[in-house]
């Protein structure tokens, strides 16, 4: 199948939406242990707009489903026995995995940088920066009690955007 990169990005998005729906509609009800092991909730806020909240979802099943679907789009179906093609597939998979990991890493870096320099800005600038933001909540086994919650300002939102940009560049 070996789709062009612009279609692979679309496949990643559709795979994420499908895996998210599968996790929320079936997996969390029938195999909740697998879905609840490690969960993530994302909140994005902008002034004048109600907050966008992606409800807590199981990271492990969603990640695995997305990677399986992505792998199916890059397999060298015409030359399955060619080792060079499989090396290329491994390189593409590594790039996408690092691109996906870049999203939370960039958000964490944005949060840390903001915490380090927020005292240097005037109070008005700090209030404006905190009106925007992205926050991540990680849950283990209990979607009501976050184990780790990163509440951020515009720096976290910029980290989210940067991470998404890196992901788009890593999809080859």
Buried (B, 14 or more C-beta within 10 A) or exposed (E): EBBEBEEBBEBBEEBBEBBBEBBBEEBBEEEEEBBBBBBBBBBBBBEEEEEEEEEBBBBBBBBEBBBEBBEEBBEBEEEEEEEEBBEBBEEBBEBBBEBBBBBBBBBBBBBBBBEEEBEEEEEEEBEBBBEBBBBBBBBEEEBEEBEEEBBBBBBBBBBBBBBBBBBEEBBE
